[in-house]
Amino acid sequence: MDINVGDILEMKKPHPCKCKTFLVLRVGMDFKLQCENCKHQFMISRKRAEKNIKNVISQKEDQTEDQTEVQTEVQTQDQTEDLIEN
């Protein structure tokens, strides 16, 4: 299962605050998750997390589009500065 930092996971069982969605803060042998409602952070093993995931809402696609736009703006500013200096 492909899970990245910044993804939002919908779990089968809710957190005690009744929220089922969690933000991924760290990925590795363990996951560090943050409850979307009460902001409580906790560690959970990869095996246990993957077993309880109902849906993965990927944030990676949105971030890459935003990063591309920012990179394009920076490049055009750099080119403009180079032209002004010459």
OpenMM code with the backbone's topology and positions (N, CA, C; nanometers):
from openmm import Vec3, app, unit

residues = "MET ASP ILE ASN VAL GLY ASP ILE LEU GLU MET LYS LYS PRO HIS PRO CYS LYS CYS LYS THR PHE LEU VAL LEU ARG VAL GLY MET ASP PHE LYS LEU GLN CYS GLU ASN CYS LYS HIS GLN PHE MET ILE SER ARG LYS ARG ALA GLU LYS ASN ILE LYS ASN VAL ILE SER GLN LYS GLU ASP GLN THR GLU ASP GLN THR GLU VAL GLN THR GLU VAL GLN THR GLN ASP GLN THR GLU ASP LEU ILE GLU ASN".split()
positions = [
    Vec3(0.0850, -0.1177, 0.0000),
    Vec3(0.0000, 0.0000, 0.0000),
    Vec3(0.0891, 0.1233, 0.0000),
    Vec3(0.0626, 0.2178, -0.0888),
    Vec3(0.1452, 0.3367, -0.1047),
    Vec3(0.0862, 0.4523, -0.0232),
    Vec3(0.1490, 0.4812, 0.0890),
    Vec3(0.1047, 0.5892, 0.1759),
    Vec3(0.2210, 0.6855, 0.1944),
    Vec3(0.1950, 0.8146, 0.1802),
    Vec3(0.2984, 0.9160, 0.1899),
    Vec3(0.2647, 1.0172, 0.2987),
    Vec3(0.3671, 1.0906, 0.3422),
    Vec3(0.3460, 1.1980, 0.4388),
    Vec3(0.2526, 1.3009, 0.3759),
    Vec3(0.1542, 1.3448, 0.4514),
    Vec3(0.0577, 1.4424, 0.4015),
    Vec3(-0.0729, 1.3807, 0.3553),
    Vec3(-0.0754, 1.2482, 0.3387),
    Vec3(-0.1994, 1.1811, 0.3006),
    Vec3(-0.2961, 1.1810, 0.4187),
    Vec3(-0.4226, 1.1731, 0.3882),
    Vec3(-0.5257, 1.1611, 0.4914),
    Vec3(-0.5843, 1.0212, 0.4807),
    Vec3(-0.5859, 0.9504, 0.5936),
    Vec3(-0.6365, 0.8137, 0.5976),
    Vec3(-0.7732, 0.8109, 0.6630),
    Vec3(-0.8649, 0.7384, 0.6017),
    Vec3(-0.9943, 0.7124, 0.6649),
    Vec3(-0.9864, 0.5703, 0.7191),
    Vec3(-1.0044, 0.5568, 0.8494),
    Vec3(-0.9900, 0.4279, 0.9152),
    Vec3(-1.1258, 0.3609, 0.9353),
    Vec3(-1.1229, 0.2300, 0.9589),
    Vec3(-1.2460, 0.1542, 0.9838),
    Vec3(-1.3061, 0.1887, 1.1196),
    Vec3(-1.2191, 0.2075, 1.2199),
    Vec3(-1.2658, 0.2374, 1.3553),
    Vec3(-1.2327, 0.3835, 1.3900),
    Vec3(-1.3234, 0.4519, 1.4583),
    Vec3(-1.2977, 0.5922, 1.4924),
    Vec3(-1.2055, 0.6086, 1.6133),
    Vec3(-1.1461, 0.7252, 1.6227),
    Vec3(-1.0694, 0.7685, 1.7399),
    Vec3(-1.1708, 0.7928, 1.8524),
    Vec3(-1.1318, 0.7942, 1.9779),
    Vec3(-1.2291, 0.8190, 2.0861),
    Vec3(-1.3095, 0.9484, 2.0710),
    Vec3(-1.2575, 1.0446, 1.9935),
    Vec3(-1.3323, 1.1696, 1.9716),
    Vec3(-1.4336, 1.1555, 1.8572),
    Vec3(-1.4513, 1.0336, 1.8061),
    Vec3(-1.5488, 0.9980, 1.7012),
    Vec3(-1.5053, 1.0360, 1.5592),
    Vec3(-1.3812, 1.0742, 1.5404),
    Vec3(-1.3295, 1.1109, 1.4080),
    Vec3(-1.2625, 0.9888, 1.3448),
    Vec3(-1.2858, 0.9669, 1.2146),
    Vec3(-1.2272, 0.8521, 1.1444),
    Vec3(-1.1137, 0.8919, 1.0497),
    Vec3(-1.0813, 1.0202, 1.0394),
    Vec3(-0.9775, 1.0638, 0.9461),
    Vec3(-0.8520, 1.1081, 1.0210),
    Vec3(-0.7358, 1.0686, 0.9646),
    Vec3(-0.6074, 1.0948, 1.0282),
    Vec3(-0.5065, 1.1431, 0.9245),
    Vec3(-0.4258, 1.2405, 0.9615),
    Vec3(-0.3196, 1.2940, 0.8766),
    Vec3(-0.1921, 1.2150, 0.9019),
    Vec3(-0.1212, 1.1760, 0.7957),
    Vec3(0.0042, 1.1014, 0.8084),
    Vec3(0.1181, 1.2009, 0.8282),
    Vec3(0.1879, 1.1900, 0.9420),
    Vec3(0.3000, 1.2783, 0.9724),
    Vec3(0.4352, 1.2119, 0.9466),
    Vec3(0.4413, 1.0786, 0.9567),
    Vec3(0.5666, 1.0054, 0.9386),
    Vec3(0.5344, 0.8682, 0.8819),
    Vec3(0.6212, 0.8216, 0.7913),
    Vec3(0.6035, 0.6907, 0.7292),
    Vec3(0.7331, 0.6122, 0.7460),
    Vec3(0.7225, 0.4856, 0.7766),
    Vec3(0.8373, 0.3964, 0.7922),
    Vec3(0.7858, 0.2627, 0.8398),
    Vec3(0.8586, 0.2010, 0.9312),
    Vec3(0.8096, 0.0766, 0.9918),
    Vec3(0.6854, 0.1049, 1.0756),
    Vec3(0.6770, 0.2272, 1.1259),
    Vec3(0.5602, 0.2739, 1.2005),
    Vec3(0.5048, 0.3963, 1.1297),
    Vec3(0.3801, 0.4266, 1.1547),
    Vec3(0.3194, 0.5505, 1.1064),
    Vec3(0.2986, 0.6427, 1.2252),
    Vec3(0.3209, 0.7720, 1.2042),
    Vec3(0.2815, 0.8715, 1.3030),
    Vec3(0.1604, 0.9419, 1.2432),
    Vec3(0.0484, 0.9308, 1.3127),
    Vec3(-0.0768, 0.9863, 1.2640),
    Vec3(-0.1260, 1.0958, 1.3566),
    Vec3(-0.2046, 1.1873, 1.3006),
    Vec3(-0.2657, 1.2943, 1.3786),
    Vec3(-0.4148, 1.2953, 1.3495),
    Vec3(-0.4943, 1.2916, 1.4554),
    Vec3(-0.6395, 1.2961, 1.4408),
    Vec3(-0.6788, 1.4310, 1.3810),
    Vec3(-0.7659, 1.4287, 1.2821),
    Vec3(-0.8083, 1.5522, 1.2162),
    Vec3(-0.8982, 1.6382, 1.3054),
    Vec3(-0.9647, 1.5779, 1.4029),
    Vec3(-1.0583, 1.6506, 1.4879),
    Vec3(-0.9900, 1.7118, 1.6099),
    Vec3(-0.9272, 1.6268, 1.6927),
    Vec3(-0.8707, 1.6751, 1.8198),
    Vec3(-0.7199, 1.7010, 1.8127),
    Vec3(-0.6562, 1.6717, 1.6982),
    Vec3(-0.5125, 1.6951, 1.6749),
    Vec3(-0.4209, 1.6089, 1.7611),
    Vec3(-0.4723, 1.5014, 1.8197),
    Vec3(-0.3903, 1.4093, 1.8992),
    Vec3(-0.2981, 1.3314, 1.8054),
    Vec3(-0.1690, 1.3220, 1.8414),
    Vec3(-0.0721, 1.2494, 1.7606),
    Vec3(-0.0370, 1.1183, 1.8284),
    Vec3(-0.0191, 1.0131, 1.7478),
    Vec3(0.0166, 0.8824, 1.8023),
    Vec3(0.0907, 0.8010, 1.6975),
    Vec3(0.1660, 0.7019, 1.7474),
    Vec3(0.2386, 0.6097, 1.6606),
    Vec3(0.1601, 0.4788, 1.6533),
    Vec3(0.1629, 0.4163, 1.5348),
    Vec3(0.0960, 0.2882, 1.5143),
    Vec3(0.1815, 0.2062, 1.4176),
    Vec3(0.1894, 0.0763, 1.4393),
    Vec3(0.2704, -0.0081, 1.3514),
    Vec3(0.2109, -0.0093, 1.2102),
    Vec3(0.2971, -0.0273, 1.1129),
    Vec3(0.2526, -0.0303, 0.9732),
    Vec3(0.1503, -0.1417, 0.9514),
    Vec3(0.1774, -0.2582, 1.0072),
    Vec3(0.0881, -0.3733, 0.9893),
    Vec3(-0.0514, -0.3425, 1.0425),
    Vec3(-0.0576, -0.2853, 1.1620),
    Vec3(-0.1869, -0.2554, 1.2236),
    Vec3(-0.2593, -0.1430, 1.1479),
    Vec3(-0.1840, -0.0423, 1.1055),
    Vec3(-0.2443, 0.0702, 1.0329),
    Vec3(-0.3019, 0.0227, 0.8991),
    Vec3(-0.2229, -0.0531, 0.8224),
    Vec3(-0.2685, -0.0985, 0.6911),
    Vec3(-0.3901, -0.1899, 0.7027),
    Vec3(-0.3984, -0.2644, 0.8112),
    Vec3(-0.5129, -0.3520, 0.8337),
    Vec3(-0.6410, -0.2710, 0.8573),
    Vec3(-0.6270, -0.1543, 0.9221),
    Vec3(-0.7436, -0.0753, 0.9608),
    Vec3(-0.7776, 0.0393, 0.8655),
    Vec3(-0.7030, 0.0539, 0.7557),
    Vec3(-0.7302, 0.1631, 0.6610),
    Vec3(-0.8510, 0.1271, 0.5744),
    Vec3(-0.9451, 0.2189, 0.5652),
    Vec3(-1.0629, 0.2016, 0.4813),
    Vec3(-1.0424, 0.2716, 0.3470),
    Vec3(-0.9804, 0.3911, 0.3503),
    Vec3(-0.9634, 0.4716, 0.2297),
    Vec3(-0.8425, 0.5624, 0.2473),
    Vec3(-0.7666, 0.5870, 0.1383),
    Vec3(-0.6544, 0.6801, 0.1404),
    Vec3(-0.6913, 0.7993, 0.0534),
    Vec3(-0.6915, 0.9160, 0.1154),
    Vec3(-0.7175, 1.0399, 0.0419),
    Vec3(-0.5821, 1.1043, 0.0196),
    Vec3(-0.5310, 1.0961, -0.1034),
    Vec3(-0.3957, 1.1409, -0.1332),
    Vec3(-0.3890, 1.2920, -0.1474),
    Vec3(-0.2933, 1.3525, -0.0785),
    Vec3(-0.2692, 1.4967, -0.0896),
    Vec3(-0.1521, 1.5243, -0.1835),
    Vec3(-0.0812, 1.4217, -0.2250),
    Vec3(0.0393, 1.4353, -0.3057),
    Vec3(0.0107, 1.5034, -0.4392),
    Vec3(-0.1005, 1.4696, -0.5055),
    Vec3(-0.1328, 1.5255, -0.6362),
    Vec3(-0.1534, 1.6764, -0.6281),
    Vec3(-0.2257, 1.7221, -0.5265),
    Vec3(-0.2499, 1.8642, -0.5097),
    Vec3(-0.1205, 1.9383, -0.4812),
    Vec3(-0.0316, 1.8801, -0.3998),
    Vec3(0.0933, 1.9441, -0.3636),
    Vec3(0.1842, 1.9575, -0.4841),
    Vec3(0.1912, 1.8570, -0.5720),
    Vec3(0.2800, 1.8645, -0.6866),
    Vec3(0.2342, 1.9727, -0.7834),
    Vec3(0.1035, 1.9918, -0.8005),
    Vec3(0.0540, 2.0980, -0.8865),
    Vec3(0.0913, 2.2347, -0.8310),
    Vec3(0.0755, 2.2543, -0.7004),
    Vec3(0.1106, 2.3799, -0.6367),
    Vec3(0.2601, 2.4061, -0.6456),
    Vec3(0.3428, 2.3029, -0.6237),
    Vec3(0.4867, 2.3184, -0.6297),
    Vec3(0.5308, 2.3546, -0.7708),
    Vec3(0.4691, 2.2968, -0.8726),
    Vec3(0.5028, 2.3274, -1.0111),
    Vec3(0.4748, 2.4737, -1.0423),
    Vec3(0.3610, 2.5249, -0.9953),
    Vec3(0.3264, 2.6648, -1.0171),
    Vec3(0.4272, 2.7569, -0.9501),
    Vec3(0.4671, 2.7266, -0.8286),
    Vec3(0.5629, 2.8086, -0.7543),
    Vec3(0.6979, 2.8049, -0.8234),
    Vec3(0.7421, 2.6868, -0.8676),
    Vec3(0.8706, 2.6747, -0.9356),
    Vec3(0.8714, 2.7562, -1.0638),
    Vec3(0.7606, 2.7573, -1.1386),
    Vec3(0.7511, 2.8339, -1.2618),
    Vec3(0.7623, 2.9836, -1.2327),
    Vec3(0.6947, 3.0310, -1.1270),
    Vec3(0.7012, 3.1714, -1.0901),
    Vec3(0.8424, 3.2117, -1.0509),
    Vec3(0.9109, 3.1268, -0.9750),
    Vec3(1.0474, 3.1561, -0.9323),
    Vec3(1.1400, 3.1624, -1.0532),
    Vec3(1.1238, 3.0713, -1.1479),
    Vec3(1.2081, 3.0695, -1.2670),
    Vec3(1.1886, 3.1964, -1.3494),
    Vec3(1.0655, 3.2413, -1.3650),
    Vec3(1.0416, 3.3624, -1.4426),
    Vec3(1.0976, 3.4849, -1.3713),
    Vec3(1.0904, 3.4884, -1.2379),
    Vec3(1.1491, 3.5998, -1.1632),
    Vec3(1.3005, 3.6006, -1.1790),
    Vec3(1.3635, 3.4827, -1.1738),
    Vec3(1.5083, 3.4730, -1.1911),
    Vec3(1.5499, 3.5180, -1.3306),
    Vec3(1.4739, 3.4789, -1.4319),
    Vec3(1.5047, 3.5192, -1.5683),
    Vec3(1.4911, 3.6703, -1.5845),
    Vec3(1.3889, 3.7294, -1.5238),
    Vec3(1.3692, 3.8726, -1.5299),
    Vec3(1.4849, 3.9461, -1.4619),
    Vec3(1.5284, 3.8983, -1.3471),
    Vec3(1.6407, 3.9596, -1.2764),
    Vec3(1.7680, 3.9512, -1.3584),
    Vec3(1.7912, 3.8369, -1.4258),
    Vec3(1.9083, 3.8193, -1.5102),
    Vec3(1.9056, 3.9177, -1.6264),
    Vec3(1.7904, 3.9381, -1.6880),
    Vec3(1.7784, 4.0317, -1.7990),
    Vec3(1.8047, 4.1759, -1.7538),
    Vec3(1.7572, 4.2098, -1.6367),
    Vec3(1.7755, 4.3457, -1.5839),
    Vec3(1.9231, 4.3702, -1.5544),
    Vec3(1.9922, 4.2707, -1.4993),
    Vec3(2.1343, 4.2852, -1.4672),
    Vec3(2.2180, 4.2977, -1.5926),
    Vec3(2.1806, 4.2319, -1.7018),
    Vec3(2.2579, 4.2366, -1.8266),
    Vec3(2.2168, 4.3571, -1.9023),
] * unit.nanometer
topology = app.Topology()
chain = topology.addChain("A")
for resn in residues:
    res = topology.addResidue(resn, chain)
    for name in ("N", "CA", "C"):
        topology.addAtom(name, app.Element.getBySymbol(name[0]), res)
